[in-house]
Amino acid sequence: MRIVDNSGVTGKLWDIFCRVIDNYGDIGVGWRLSVGLAARGQQVRFWVDDPSALAWMAPEGAPNVEVRHWTQPIQTEGLAPGDILLETFGCEIDPEFIAAYADWTRARGKKGLWINLEYLSAEGYAERNHGLPSPVMTGPGAGLCKYFFYPGFTATTGGLLREPDLAERQARFDRADWLQQKGIAWQGERLVSLFCYEPPALADLLDQLATGPQATRLLVTAGRASAALYTCILNKNRLHPSWNKRELLSINYLPQLSQHDYDHLLWACDLNFVRGEDSLVRALWANQPFVWQIYPQHDDAHHQKLEALLEMLDAPPAWRAFHKVWNGVNSLTEGKASQQPRLPNLALDSWQQVVTSAGQQLRLQDELVTQIMLFASRHL
């Protein structure tokens, strides 16, 4: 995939740093960004502390992207820093590398550029803080200026990761053929993908799918989702052996999927349960109803983040309620948390209308790689 670049940033070398923290969401975003930049004529060194996931996430690699194992201490002997330093999600680049970058830019008489790619949020602070500078006054990076780049859903943020050929690839996608390749015996039943942590309402979801009104095949991603579902089913079989007696629910456990194949999974399904940041964006581009499980934070700050997304989508009440139950956001009764409510019934038709409308609006905005390159051209 080669794309014409009109940003004014030509032939730059980007050092992109990433720590694998939450089950590959960080590396997923970092890799998509690296590939997107490389497709526009940039050179990328992608530094990651655990690159093992790329073996299945991106088995073919990408032209002009060099993967570097980010070790402690960092191995940079004989290596000149690049033109642009980018850290994903405040991952704290080693001070010796920052010092080398500062010295290198000064020696060349160049203006350096240090970008911190922040987490995605629909909250108002993303607009307020996008692009703000933070001059570095002390330490190894003294004299540099760090800029905060916020992805987002509005024109005054940094946009969302989206490949220019994504719509074309999706238009060519053949659901039946892909399912057959994966050994999934699809007979026309509703397809639901499950990518989750350990949602409190998982057992409730299984009950709803097992009681109809239509047959459903659940396609479960590898890792925590498979482990959570397996444990949940063992418990249900022990307590309620006849919970799926009508056999309306069938289940396929999937192997680890590449980023392209995960897109295929989302396109194939009528409903997608997603989690974290990367899969949320892919679910939006898939143009199918979805339910998002947000990464939980100890101070419940994720509740506000979830509410901001639902507000941005103008989600109908039933969809909001489903999200809150799925994420364990309990209502309050007389100052005390109520018991976990049951999941509302799925209402995919109304959810589909919202997703379609949101996707159309978001596609009108410049995607993140274009915006970050324009940002770089303005500041170099």
C-alpha atoms as one frame of an Amber mdcrd trajectory, in Angstrom:
protein
   0.000   0.000   0.000   1.620   3.229  -1.168  -0.095   6.560  -0.617   0.614
  10.005  -1.994   1.841  12.305   0.778   0.843  15.960   0.671   1.908  16.823
   4.221   5.247  18.410   3.371   7.089  15.922   5.620   9.314  13.911   3.295
  11.775  11.148   4.074  11.743  11.573   7.857  12.827   8.917  10.332  10.428
   8.390  13.246  11.431   6.649  16.476   8.159   5.326  17.926   8.181   3.828
  21.429   5.567   1.491  22.899   5.163  -0.575  26.061   2.857  -3.607  25.973
   0.597  -3.072  28.971  -2.960  -4.148  28.313  -3.232  -7.282  26.230  -1.846
  -5.807  23.025  -4.027  -2.716  22.662  -1.008  -0.409  22.966   1.103  -2.363
  20.496  -1.880  -2.587  18.157  -2.202   1.189  17.982   1.562   1.685  17.752
   1.870  -0.784  14.900  -1.023   0.706  12.907   0.531   4.156  13.285   3.950
   2.879  12.193   2.558   1.126   9.131   0.471   4.165   8.205   3.489   6.469
   8.356   5.632   4.049   6.358   2.957   3.837   3.658   3.355   7.598   3.230
   7.085   7.482   2.572   8.355   7.736   6.143  10.960   5.514   7.759   9.955
   4.089  11.143  11.857   2.404  13.939   9.242   0.815  16.170  10.656   0.268
  19.661   8.560  -2.148  21.731   9.409  -3.860  25.016   7.613  -7.090  24.040
   7.483  -7.544  20.254   6.339 -11.176  20.452   2.704 -10.307  19.648   3.713
  -9.026  16.217   4.395 -12.637  15.184   0.633 -13.191  14.936  -0.641  -9.602
  14.831   1.447  -8.609  11.807   3.238 -11.772  10.616   4.333 -10.245   7.292
   5.787  -7.100   8.849   5.675  -3.900   6.805   8.029  -2.152   4.369  10.016
   0.721   5.897   9.159  -0.349   9.463  12.044  -1.732  11.512  11.030  -3.416
  14.764  13.475  -2.850  17.604  13.348  -4.703  20.917  13.178  -2.013  23.591
  15.438  -3.425  26.286  16.619  -2.083  29.628  19.118  -0.546  29.282  18.276
   0.497  25.740  20.759  -0.647  23.089  21.635   2.340  20.888  25.363   1.906
  20.268  26.243   3.264  16.822  22.615   4.295  16.254  21.754   7.888  15.378
  18.346   9.119  16.618  15.683   9.882  14.063  14.074  13.162  13.098  10.918
  12.727  15.175  10.576  11.155  18.610   7.143   9.741  19.423   6.098   8.026
  22.625   2.773   6.247  22.789   0.614   6.768  25.856   3.274   8.337  28.082
   5.498   5.265  28.008   8.542   7.206  29.333  11.390   6.859  26.879  14.785
   6.128  28.410  16.582   9.323  29.477  19.776   8.333  27.638  17.842   8.112
  24.357  16.192  11.486  24.990  19.599  12.998  25.737  21.038  11.523  22.543
  18.112  12.930  20.559  18.542  16.396  22.088  22.298  16.360  21.378  21.764
  15.055  17.845  19.258  17.738  16.904  21.410  20.533  18.353  24.499  19.257
  16.529  22.654  19.366  13.215  21.184  22.773  13.940  17.709  21.280  13.617
  14.518  21.819  15.538  13.527  18.561  17.171   9.993  17.240  17.518   8.880
  15.130  20.470   5.264  13.919  20.380   3.310  12.086  23.046   0.403  10.195
  21.478  -2.321  10.158  24.129  -5.151   7.711  24.787  -8.390   8.046  22.861
 -11.321   9.720  24.584 -14.523  11.524  23.633 -14.210  13.702  26.752 -13.844
  17.458  26.329 -10.238  17.569  27.526  -9.117  15.869  24.289 -10.139  18.969
  22.322  -8.746  21.386  24.900  -5.350  19.720  25.205  -4.752  18.547  21.647
  -1.531  19.979  20.266  -0.466  21.754  23.444   3.295  22.210  23.925   5.238
  21.411  27.077   8.747  22.928  26.973  11.337  20.748  28.693  13.331  22.983
  31.022  15.504  20.445  32.877  16.837  16.917  32.572  18.222  15.039  29.569
  15.715  16.618  27.174  16.300  20.233  28.270  15.697  22.556  25.365  13.238
  20.254  23.631   9.492  20.729  23.553   7.042  17.852  23.976   3.681  18.140
  22.221   0.532  16.278  23.244  -1.363  14.725  20.363  -4.879  13.560  21.203
  -6.799  11.169  18.963 -10.488  11.922  18.955 -13.877  12.041  17.342 -14.124
  15.743  16.447 -12.478  18.067  13.935 -10.420  19.783  16.649  -8.700  16.565
  17.782  -6.155  14.339  16.039  -8.698  12.001  14.456  -8.768   8.198  14.330
  -6.499   5.623  12.740  -7.951   4.575   9.387  -6.170   3.197   6.329  -7.027
   4.911   3.033  -7.854   1.572   1.400 -10.049   0.318   4.258 -13.390   0.918
   2.514 -12.125  -0.791  -0.634 -10.970  -3.843   1.326 -14.276  -4.031   3.134
 -16.238  -3.815  -0.121 -14.321  -6.838  -1.453 -14.882  -8.898   1.695 -16.830
 -12.159   1.279 -18.258 -13.250   4.617 -19.180 -16.821   3.663 -15.794 -17.439
   2.073 -13.890 -16.096   5.089 -15.920 -18.165   7.543 -15.322 -21.276   5.464
 -11.574 -20.585   5.429 -11.653 -20.408   9.219 -13.495 -23.716   9.487 -16.670
 -22.127  10.872 -19.779 -24.071   9.885 -22.060 -21.092   9.374 -25.667 -21.941
   8.472 -27.045 -18.408   8.283 -27.432 -17.892  12.047 -26.699 -14.553  13.682
 -22.959 -14.056  14.247 -21.604 -12.313  17.340 -17.906 -11.711  18.087 -16.644
 -11.602  21.668 -13.483  -9.686  22.586 -13.644  -8.763  26.263 -12.006  -8.762
  29.666 -14.183 -10.426  32.339 -17.510  -8.594  32.092 -19.819  -9.007  35.091
 -22.801  -9.676  32.818 -21.207 -12.422  30.691 -23.446 -15.153  32.122 -26.468
 -12.934  31.497 -25.426 -12.488  27.857 -25.155 -16.263  27.376 -28.657 -16.720
  28.799 -30.049 -14.103  26.437 -28.373 -15.624  23.375 -29.414 -19.155  24.373
 -33.094 -18.257  24.689 -33.498 -16.733  21.255 -35.466 -15.513  19.524 -32.964
 -16.614  16.864 -30.016 -18.967  16.655 -26.659 -17.325  17.368 -23.079 -18.372
  16.802 -20.592 -16.756  19.191 -17.080 -16.287  17.788 -14.688 -15.908  20.708
 -11.232 -14.345  20.422  -8.169 -15.963  21.960  -6.840 -14.915  25.356  -8.859
 -13.401  28.182 -12.169 -13.595  26.330 -11.832 -17.348  25.758 -10.701 -17.926
  29.340 -13.566 -15.875  30.762 -16.153 -17.635  28.616 -14.787 -21.094  29.376
 -14.957 -20.433  33.121 -18.444 -18.953  32.821 -19.765 -21.956  30.897 -18.261
 -24.418  33.375 -20.077 -22.630  36.157 -23.368 -22.495  34.250 -23.162 -26.193
  33.385 -22.644 -26.978  37.052 -25.483 -24.817  38.349 -27.940 -24.943  35.424
 -27.122 -27.887  33.122 -30.093 -27.170  30.828 -29.292 -23.462  30.207 -28.771
 -24.083  26.454 -31.174 -26.988  26.052 -32.713 -25.570  22.846 -29.183 -25.361
  21.388 -29.839 -21.925  19.964 -26.337 -20.865  20.954 -23.234 -22.366  19.366
 -19.682 -21.301  20.097 -16.420 -21.207  18.154 -13.119 -20.431  19.884 -10.818
 -18.620  17.471  -7.019 -18.659  17.229  -5.041 -15.440  17.511  -5.911 -13.215
  14.564  -3.774 -10.790  12.608  -4.942  -7.180  12.502  -6.393  -7.711   9.023
  -8.153 -10.903  10.091  -9.612  -9.159  13.137 -11.141  -6.640  10.737 -12.581
  -9.587   8.828 -14.111 -10.948  12.026 -15.807  -7.613  12.742 -17.096  -7.338
   9.169 -18.459 -10.897   9.296 -20.473 -10.440  12.488 -23.887  -8.867  13.079
 -22.825  -7.674  16.550 -19.347  -7.121  17.951 -18.302  -7.023  21.597 -15.030
  -5.084  21.724 -12.714  -3.767  24.406 -10.056  -1.113  24.887  -9.096   1.480
  22.286  -7.919  -0.202  19.091 -10.867  -2.589  18.671 -13.358   0.209  19.434
 -12.108   2.182  16.431 -12.120  -0.923  14.239 -15.703  -1.630  15.332 -16.729
   1.878  14.265 -15.218   1.373  10.809 -16.852  -2.074  10.543 -20.251  -0.329
  10.482 -21.924  -2.999  12.610 -23.610  -2.666  16.016 -21.094  -3.047  18.841
 -20.792  -3.063  22.617 -17.632  -1.592  24.142 -16.044  -2.791  27.354 -13.816
   0.000  28.584 -10.581  -0.702  30.431 -11.461  -0.417  34.155  -9.663   2.149
  36.324  -9.449   1.909  40.081 -11.083   5.317  40.646 -13.955   4.567  38.222
 -12.770   7.334  35.883 -13.647   4.971  33.025 -17.345   5.493  33.783 -17.100
   9.108  32.647 -15.116   8.063  29.585 -17.821   5.559  28.652 -20.547   8.157
  29.134 -18.669  10.592  26.886 -18.527   8.039  24.053 -22.232   7.228  24.357
 -23.030  10.937  24.354 -20.891  11.487  21.256 -22.742   8.680  19.492 -26.109
  10.026  20.659 -26.824   6.463  21.694 -30.476   5.538  22.362 -31.467   4.671
  25.957 -31.429   0.903  25.445 -27.895   0.978  24.051 -26.696   3.180  26.919
 -28.283   0.841  29.436 -26.720  -2.218  27.814 -23.265  -0.603  27.921 -23.608
   0.337  31.568 -24.629  -3.160  32.631 -21.900  -4.749  30.481 -19.321  -2.483
  32.128 -20.644  -2.985  35.653 -21.738   0.622  36.060 -24.415   0.182  38.722
 -27.177   2.667  39.291 -27.454   4.247  42.745 -30.429   3.885  45.021 -30.605
   6.102  48.101 -26.840   6.514  48.110 -26.138   2.774  47.931 -25.172   0.708
  44.906 -28.043  -1.429  43.696 -27.687  -5.032  42.661 -26.245  -5.633  39.205
 -29.207  -5.177  36.803 -29.940  -7.599  33.994 -28.828  -6.871  30.469 -31.522
  -5.191  28.361 -32.611  -7.032  25.267 -30.489  -6.542  22.159 -31.949  -3.922
  19.814 -29.629  -4.185  16.836 -31.792  -2.306  14.330 -31.765   0.932  16.304
 -28.091   0.483  17.204 -27.252   0.006  13.528 -28.760   3.375  12.643 -26.554
   5.108  15.214 -23.374   3.333  14.087 -24.044   4.106  10.424 -24.643   7.782
  11.134 -21.551   8.084  13.349 -19.353   6.319  10.818 -20.454   8.624   8.022
 -19.583  11.695  10.083 -16.235  10.336  11.253 -15.164   9.442   7.725 -15.482
  13.108   6.754 -12.584  13.958   9.082  -8.905  13.521   8.233  -7.603  10.325
   9.760  -4.871  10.308  12.383  -1.802   9.559  10.241  -2.566  12.432   7.880
  -3.110  14.762  10.823   0.051  13.774  12.694   2.153  14.283   9.569   0.645
  17.725   9.017   1.328  18.448  12.683   4.958  17.427  12.197   5.341  19.618
   9.106   4.153  22.646  11.059   6.554  22.123  13.954   9.748  20.937  12.302
